[in-house]
Each structure stands twice: as structure tokens, then as C-alpha cells.
């Protein structure tokens, strides 16, 4: 049985250790909510019918600090092997969707309107910033097999190199270091 064309999911990659920051960035509070809860909210506001959060490092601490509302949370025990392991786990957790958004929780420039624009065509569409294509991106169901076959250390960037894209102003800013946290406090969405 095929999914309705407008029924899409969202996979939020949140398994990293935040080693440069020194504590889980997923729990960092930005404008009254954690970065992870913000990513969940904007994914759901964009129309995602199912939201899958992939945790790995510091999973217990993140579960305690975040609300994780109306989402499926999966633990990736192999998170240290690379982003491909988290993408595969997210794809395996989706049910009855025509496609999925893939995003991280540490990009404050991402909005629900941007995610809606990515998913609107139902075809492969990436975000463009700093002259490159990247996540967040929308992957139709036809791309799930390729996503499921990514090597452990690969993200989805090679699948996005030739994809149509939508500009994401300030999309190159993500939160990785204490200096980024200071910049985050000044960031205007």
C-alpha cells in the first residue's frame, strides 16, 4: 500500500557527542526550548506526520533534559561509527510515508517554512548555503534504498550534490563550540 503523496516524515539526527562543545548541544536552550525540542517542533509544524529522533551519545541525559513531544525516539548504539548509522536507523523507523526530511538539531536558521518548502515538491530537494547543498533536505521514498545503503561514516551529502536546492540564509551556522553558543544568543531567526 502506498502512502498519500503529502504524508512525509522527519528524521532528526541527534546522536553526536558534541565533543567540541563539552556537553550535549541537543540540551542547549535557545529561545526557551532546547535545540532538539526546537527541531522537533519545527519539523512537526512543517507538516511531518511522523518525527523520528535518533539519539546516541548522552542519550539518557538528553532524554532527561528534552521534552521529546509526539516523536519516536530511537537509540543508535553505533553512533560513534558515523552519521550513516543514524540515517539508516531513522529510515528503518519510518512507517507509511511518501518521503522524509532529514535534519540536525544544531542549525538555528532552519524554520518550519523552510522545511515546508523542501517537502512541497515531493522530490529530492536540498538546502543550499556556503555554495554547497546539504541538510535539511527532503528525500522521497524512492531514495530510501540509497539512504539505507550509506556507509557508516557517510552522511547524505553525496546524494545531494546534484539535487535541486533552496537557499537557506545563514544555513552555514551550526552550534559546535562555546564560541558558537555565544553567537547563538545573538542569532535572529
Backbone as a ProteinNet text record, in pm:
[ID]
protein_1_A
[PRIMARY]
XXXXXXXXXXXXXXXXXXXXXXXXXXXXXXXXXXXXXXXXXXXXXXXXXXXXXXXXXXXXXXXXXXXXXXXXXXXXXXXXXXXXXXXXXXXXXXXXXXXXXXXXXXXXXXXXXXXXXXXXXXXXXXXXXXXXXXXXXXXXXXXXXXXXXXXXXXXXXXXXXXXXXXXXXXXXXXXXXXXXXXXXXXXXX
[TERTIARY]
85	0	88.1	63.8	147.2	91	179.7	143	84.4	-4.2	-51.4	67.7	67.3	183.5	224	132.7	167.1	203.7	205.8	239.2	390	459.4	604	647.9	766.8	824.3	939.4	998.6	1118.7	1210.2	1336.1	1438.1	1531.3	1541.9	1630.2	1751.4	1865.9	1991.2	2046.6	2049.5	2090.6	2176	2258	2333.9	2476.5	2524.6	2664.7	2699.1	2828.6	2877.2	2899.4	2893.4	2918.4	3053.4	3154.2	3284.9	3351.4	3335.7	3397	3326.9	3200.1	3124.8	3149.2	3162.6	3188.9	3066.3	2948.4	2823.6	2725.2	2618.2	2527.2	2458.2	2489.6	2427.8	2277.3	2231.2	2088.5	2010.4	2076.7	2011.1	2027.4	2101.3	2124.3	1992	1961.4	1835.8	1854	1765.9	1764	1621.1	1601.4	1468.6	1363.2	1401.5	1305.6	1284.5	1355.2	1342.8	1478.3	1497.2	1624.2	1635.8	1758.3	1777.4	1706.1	1709	1642	1490.8	1434.2	1289	1246.3	1331	1300.5	1297	1393.6	1395.5	1271.4	1230.8	1109.1	988.4	977.7	862.7	854.8	966.9	958.4	932.8	982.1	952	802.5	745	601.5	518.8	562.2	491.1	498	599.9	613.6	517.7	456.4	361.5	406.7	521.9	570	469.4	429.3	331.6	396	523.3	597.7	734.4	777.1	908	989.4	1104.3	1195.3	1319.6	1354.1	1474.7	1573.1	1692.4	1795.3	1897.3	1902.6	1997.6	2111.7	2220.9	2336.6	2412.1	2515.9	2592.4	2500.6	2521.6	2448.9	2296.9	2250.7	2106.3	2025.1	2069.7	1992.6	1983.8	2094.8	2095.2	2003.5	2006	1920.3	1774.1	1741.5	1602.1	1553.5	1640.3	1601.6	1585	1663	1661.5	1560.1	1518.3	1430.3	1290	1192.4	1053.6	1021.9	1079.5	1063.9	917.2	840	695	657.6	563	499.6	600.5	704.2	803.4	844.2	905.2	961.8	1110.1	1157.5	1298.1	1364.1	1470	1544.5	1688.7	1746.8	1885.5	1974.3	2077.5	2175.3	2299.7	2314.2	2430.1	2559.1	2547.3	2665.2	2694.8	2644	2656.9	2801.8	2897.3	3037.5	3095.9	3030.5	3078.1	3046.2	2955.5	2928.2	2781.2	2757.2	2621.3	2538.2	2603.1	2530.5	2452.3	2507	2437.1	2308	2311.5	2191.6	2087.4	2132.5	2038.1	1968.5	2044.9	1985	1883.1	1916.6	1823.7	1697.2	1712.2	1595.5	1506.2	1564.2	1486.5	1411.6	1478	1415.7	1298.9	1296	1190.7	1068.9	1077.5	964.2	859.6	734.2	623.5	526.9	492	384.4	400	518.2	540.1	585.1	557.2	596.4	737.5	792.5	926.1	960.4	1080.5	1119.5	1213.8	1202.7	1302.2	1413.2	1536.2	1645.8	1708.9	1721.7	1777.7	1855.2	1934.1	2004.4	1937.5	1978.2	1913.2	1995.1	2110.9	2201.6	2211.2	2108.2	2109.3	1995.7	2022.2	1915	1848.5	1909.3	1848.8	1730.6	1718.9	1612.4	1478.7	1378	1243.1	1143.7	1024.7	921.3	886.2	889.8	861	965.5	1091.1	1194.6	1171	1137.3	1110.7	988.6	886	768.1	807.9	892.1	936.3	1013.5	1097.3	1172.3	1080.3	978.9	892.5	782.2	758.7	643.4	639.1	752.4	750.7	740.5	776.1	775.3	893.1	989.4	1108.7	1231.9	1344.2	1468.4	1502.9	1515.4	1548.8	1638.6	1747.7	1843.5	1835.2	1898.7	1920.4	2054.8	2064.5	2191.2	2239.1	2365.6	2431.4	2581.3	2653.9	2800.1	2837.8	2752.8	2782.3	2769.3	2715.8	2701.3	2559.3	2524.7	2395.9	2413.4	2315.6	2322.7	2187	2189.4	2067	2037.2	1911.4	1799.5	1772.1	1720.1	1685.1	1563.3	1493.7	1378.1	1415.9	1387.2	1413.9	1283.4	1243.3	1123.3	1152.5	1046.7	1059.2	1152.9	1156.3	1243.4	1391.4	1428.2	1567.2	1598.3	1497.2	1519.9	1620.5	1618.2	1713.1	1856	1880.3	2015.4	2055.9	1962.8	1992.2	2023.2	1954.2	1973.2	2104.9	2167.6	2293.6	2415.2	2396.9	2510.9	2612.9	2739.1	2843	2830.8	2881.4	2869.1	2913.4	3027.3	3085.6	3030.2	2939.1	2884.2	2756	2744.7	2615.9	2550.3	2446.8	2371.9	2423.4	2534.1	2578.9	2605.2	2657.8	2685	2555.1	2446.2	2316.9	2259.1	2309.4	2254.1	2334.7	2450.3	2540.8	2474.6	2393.3	2330.9	2182	2135.5	1992.7	1952.9	1827.1	1775.5	1785	1792.4	1810.9	1734	1714.7	1650.5	1748.6	1773.1	1868.9	1821	1914.5	1887.8	1982.1	1934.4	2019.7	2073.1	2200.5	2271	2271.8	2248.3	2246	2381.3	2487.1	2620.1	2651.3	2565.3	2588	2525.2	2610.1	2561.4	2638.3	2584	2638.6	2731.8	2862.6	2961.8	3056.2	3076	3177.5	3119	3188.5	3142.3	3127.9	3215.8	3204.7	3073.1	3033.1	2905.8	2787.6	2798.6	2690.5	2674.8	2785.6	2778.4	2712.7	2748.5	2688.3	2539.1	2503.6	2364.1	2275.9	2326.5	2248.3	2216.4	2294.3	2271.3	2193.5	2169	2116	1969.4	1935.6	1797.7	1743.2	1632.5	1568.9	1465.2
-119.3	0	123.7	213.9	333.7	442.8	532.7	642.5	757.1	836	956.3	1045.6	1116.2	1193.8	1303.7	1353.5	1461.7	1410	1280.5	1224.4	1200.9	1285.1	1271.5	1269.2	1218.4	1211.4	1309.1	1305.9	1384.9	1300.4	1296.2	1229.5	1337.4	1344.9	1443.2	1368.9	1400.5	1336.8	1408.3	1338.3	1399.1	1302.6	1223.1	1117.9	1157.5	1269.9	1306.9	1340.8	1335.3	1354.5	1500.4	1593.3	1735.9	1754.9	1683.4	1683.7	1821.2	1900	2033.7	2130.1	2105	2192.4	2155	2026.6	1982.3	1934.6	1951	1899.9	1882.1	1806.2	1777.6	1902.2	1937.3	2055.3	2038.6	1914.6	1887.6	1950.3	1965.8	2017.3	2168.1	2231.2	2375.8	2449.4	2542.8	2617	2739.7	2750.3	2861.9	2913.3	3036.9	3098.7	3015.4	2965.5	2898.8	2750.6	2692	2547.1	2490.6	2362.7	2302.5	2299	2292.2	2284.6	2162.7	2050.8	1931.1	1948.8	2001.3	2023	2123.7	2223	2318.5	2247.4	2160.4	2087.4	2000	1935.7	1853.2	1940.7	2053.8	2143.3	2193.1	2241.1	2296.2	2186.6	2066.5	1955.2	1926.2	1923.4	1895.8	2011.4	2134	2249.8	2251.2	2191.2	2188.8	2089.1	2004.1	1906.9	1762.3	1736.8	1598.7	1516.9	1404.4	1318	1226.4	1200.4	1118.4	1182.1	1197.4	1254.1	1149.7	1116.4	1019.7	1094.5	1080.1	1139	1026	1038.7	937	989.6	923.6	958.7	858.6	896.4	807.6	842.5	927.2	971.5	1048.8	1030.5	1106.8	1091.2	977.9	959.5	979.8	925.9	938.3	1084.4	1156.3	1297.9	1379	1349.1	1420.1	1389.5	1263.7	1227.3	1301.9	1318.6	1387.9	1538	1597.3	1742.9	1790.5	1702.9	1743.5	1686	1753.7	1709.5	1597.7	1602.1	1496.8	1465.1	1567.8	1553.2	1491.3	1398.7	1340.1	1292	1225	1172.6	1031.3	963.3	831.9	852.5	808.9	823.7	687	679.4	554.3	577.9	476.9	484.9	415.6	484.7	429.6	391.1	264.5	217.7	228.9	247.2	255.4	398.8	496.6	636.8	677	622.7	661.7	617.9	525.5	479.7	578	671.7	774.2	799.4	909	955.2	857	779	680	582.8	550.1	457.2	519.3	648.9	717.6	734.1	766.3	780	646.5	539.1	406.8	373.8	403.2	374.2	459.5	583.6	669.5	619.4	582.3	529.9	403.5	316.4	190.6	214.8	330.2	359.9	429.3	474.9	542.8	442.6	481.8	396.3	474.6	419.3	470.5	618.7	653.8	791.1	790.1	899.2	913.7	969.6	1019.1	1075.6	1123.5	1179.1	1229.3	1347.9	1435.8	1538.8	1476.5	1514.7	1478.9	1610.4	1627	1749	1719.9	1817.4	1809.6	1908.2	1905.1	1994.6	2120.5	2134.2	2242.8	2356	2370.1	2474.5	2573.8	2681.6	2773.9	2848.7	2850.7	2920.8	2844.4	2717.2	2634.9	2672.7	2690.5	2724.4	2623.3	2622.1	2532.6	2571.9	2701	2744.4	2688.6	2686.2	2629.8	2479.4	2410.7	2266.8	2240.3	2324.1	2310.2	2326.9	2424.6	2448.2	2327.4	2265.7	2148.2	2032.4	2010.7	1893.8	1915.9	2039.1	2072.3	1997.6	1977.8	1914.6	1763.4	1706	1560.7	1494	1575.7	1522.4	1557.7	1500.3	1526	1674.4	1739.4	1882.2	1904.9	1976.2	2006.4	2153.4	2185.8	2325.4	2367	2494.5	2545.5	2658.9	2647.4	2751.8	2734.3	2841.2	2840.3	2774.5	2788.1	2735.4	2584.7	2517.1	2371	2331.3	2208	2151	2063.9	2067.9	1987.4	1973.7	1931	1918.4	2052.3	2074.2	1983.5	1959.2	1840.4	1801.6	1711.3	1707.3	1618.7	1504.6	1383.2	1262.8	1189	1173.3	1093.3	945.7	868.6	726.8	653	694	629.1	637.6	730.4	745.7	666.4	604.5	534.8	421	349.9	239.8	292.4	403.8	462.4	509.8	569	613.4	494.4	384.5	264.4	194.4	231	167	257.2	370.1	457.6	384.7	410	355.7	424.3	356.5	409.3	553.9	585.7	718.4	824.1	785	879.2	943.8	1070.6	1135.9	1128	1205.4	1201.7	1300.7	1368.7	1477.4	1432.8	1313.5	1271.6	1253.9	1221.3	1207.1	1343.6	1447.6	1582.2	1669.3	1622.5	1706	1765.9	1689	1738.8	1767.8	1767.9	1787.4	1933.2	1956.7	2093.8	2143.2	2273.3	2323.8	2452.3	2480.6	2603.8	2672.9	2799.4	2875.2	2883.8	2860.1	2873	2980.5	3105.4	3212.4	3174.9	3197.1	3164.6	3014.8	2932.5	2788	2729.8	2806.2	2755.8	2764.1	2829.3	2839.9	2721.5	2642.3	2538.4	2550.1	2492.5	2507.6	2390.4	2419.5	2315.8	2349.3	2478.7	2521.2	2622.5	2648.2	2753.4	2889.4	2919.7	3045.2	3048.9	2934	2927.1	2953.3	2908.7	2932.6	3082.6	3153	3299.4	3362.5	3315.8	3367.1	3332.9	3215	3171.3	3269	3318.7	3411.7	3541.7	3575.2	3695	3665.5	3536.2	3494.3	3534.4	3589.5	3629	3534.3	3469.1	3378.4	3455.5
0	0	0	-91	-97.2	-7.4	32.9	121.4	41.8	102.9	35.9	3.2	-110.3	-151.6	-54.2	27	118.6	257.7	276.7	407.8	413.4	488.3	497.5	642.5	663.1	796.1	811.3	928.2	955.6	1042.9	1005.7	1085.5	1137.8	1269	1331.6	1385.4	1329.3	1368	1490.8	1603.6	1730.7	1812.4	1744.4	1810.7	1847.6	1797.7	1817.9	1961.9	1990.7	2127.7	2166.1	2071.4	2099.3	2167.4	2124	2191.8	2192	2085.3	2082	2176.3	2203	2292.6	2438.2	2465.8	2602.7	2678.5	2621.3	2678.3	2563.1	2582.3	2469.9	2415.9	2292.3	2231	2217.3	2211.1	2199.4	2315.5	2431.4	2551.9	2569.9	2482.2	2489.9	2469.7	2558.1	2549.2	2460	2361.8	2267.2	2260.5	2300.3	2298.8	2371.5	2489.6	2576.4	2551.9	2457.2	2434.9	2395	2420.4	2382.5	2230.4	2181.8	2036.8	1979	2050.7	1999.6	1999.8	2106.5	2108.7	2002.1	1975.2	1868.4	1732.9	1707.4	1580.7	1565.9	1673.7	1671.2	1639.1	1707.7	1687.7	1544.4	1489.4	1353.8	1250.8	1274.9	1183.5	1184.9	1303.2	1314.2	1258.5	1281.1	1225.4	1073	1017	870.3	805.8	888.3	835.7	843.5	901.5	914.9	996	940.9	1005.9	1109.6	1094.7	1189.8	1207.3	1331.9	1361.1	1435.4	1379.9	1440.4	1486.2	1612.9	1669.2	1693.9	1638.2	1657.3	1758	1873.7	1979	1980	2044	2056	2182.2	2168.8	2285.4	2380	2507.6	2609.8	2601.7	2552.6	2530.4	2657.7	2769.6	2894.7	2937.5	2928.6	2966.5	2875.3	2746.5	2651	2677.9	2702.5	2734.9	2858.8	2957.6	3081.3	3061.4	2971.7	2953.4	2850.4	2759.5	2649.6	2667	2610.1	2621.3	2523	2403.7	2302.9	2275.8	2249.3	2230.8	2096.2	2102.7	1983.7	1880.2	1926.2	1833.1	1873.9	1781	1806.4	1832.6	1947.5	1981.5	1970.5	1891.4	1876	1918.8	1981.5	2024.4	1922.7	1881.3	1788	1867.1	1897	1972.3	1892.3	1761.9	1674.9	1631.6	1704.1	1665.4	1639.8	1714.7	1700.6	1566	1497.5	1366.1	1254.4	1279.4	1179.5	1153.8	1081.4	1055.1	973.7	888.7	809	895.5	1012.4	1102.2	1154.8	1182.5	1232.3	1122.8	1001.5	890.5	864.4	861.6	839.4	947.9	1072.9	1181.8	1169.5	1129.7	1110.5	999.1	886.5	772.9	814.9	888.3	932.1	1028.4	1092.8	1191.5	1131.5	1007.1	943.5	898.6	906.3	863.9	777.1	662.4	578.5	542.5	490.7	446.2	300.3	231.7	91.2	78.1	188.4	188.5	327.5	340.7	472.8	460.6	555.9	577.4	661.5	637.6	727.3	770.5	902.5	956.5	1083.2	1124.7	1251.5	1347	1472.5	1568.9	1596.1	1532.8	1571.3	1469.3	1385.3	1282.2	1308.4	1381.4	1420.4	1305.3	1187.6	1073.8	1015.1	1046.2	988.9	1051.9	966.3	1011.2	955.1	1010.4	957.3	813.8	781.5	643.9	546.7	587.3	500.6	481.8	588.3	578	489.4	500.3	413	266.7	239.4	101.7	48	132.4	89.7	53.9	134.4	115.3	11.2	-29.8	-114.5	-247	-312.4	-445.1	-438.5	-323.4	-312.1	-381.4	-428.2	-494.9	-411.1	-447.2	-375.5	-384	-268.8	-261.9	-140.9	-161.5	-55.7	-16.3	94	131.4	73.7	35.7	-18.4	71.2	112.2	189.8	170.6	177.6	156.3	24.3	-76.8	-208.8	-223.3	-121.9	-126.1	-90.3	-129.1	-91	32.3	122	243.2	308.4	432.8	510.4	576.1	607	586.9	439.4	415.5	279.3	283.8	171	157.4	64.2	108.7	30.6	5.1	-121.3	-149.5	-119.3	-105.2	-70.4	-166.1	-291.2	-390.2	-352	-266.1	-221.4	-94.5	-33	93.7	80	-32.5	-51.6	-50.5	-119.9	-122.2	17.1	91.3	227.5	318.2	297	379.2	349.1	237.4	198.9	219.9	285.3	312.5	399	372.4	459.8	595.6	699.7	835.7	847.4	789.5	807.4	712.4	623.9	525.9	574.9	546.7	557.7	421.1	402.8	276.9	173.3	200.4	112.5	-31.2	-51.2	-189.4	-268	-201	-268.3	-304.7	-239.9	-258.8	-354	-398.4	-478	-601.5	-670.7	-793.8	-776	-652.5	-625.9	-644.5	-684	-679.5	-534.6	-516.9	-381	-357.8	-229.9	-184.7	-91.4	-116.4	-35.6	110	202.5	345.3	400.1	411	463.5	602.6	623.4	748.5	779	678.5	697.9	732.5	708.3	740.6	890	967.4	1111.4	1183.1	1247.7	1337.4	1467.8	1571.9	1705.3	1735.8	1740.1	1767.5	1882	1909	2005.9	2104.7	2216.5	2308.6	2239.4	2143.9	2068.5	1989.6	1934	1861.3	1954.1	2080.2	2176.8	2199.6	2211.5	2226.8	2104.6	1987.1	1863.5	1857.3	1906.3	1906.3	1982.3	2095.7	2176.4	2104.2	1999.3	1919.3	1791.1	1764.2	1635.1	1619.6	1504.6	1474.9	1368.5	1399.1	1303.1	1225.5
[MASK]
+++++++++++++++++++++++++++++++++++++++++++++++++++++++++++++++++++++++++++++++++++++++++++++++++++++++++++++++++++++++++++++++++++++++++++++++++++++++++++++++++++++++++++++++++++++++++++++

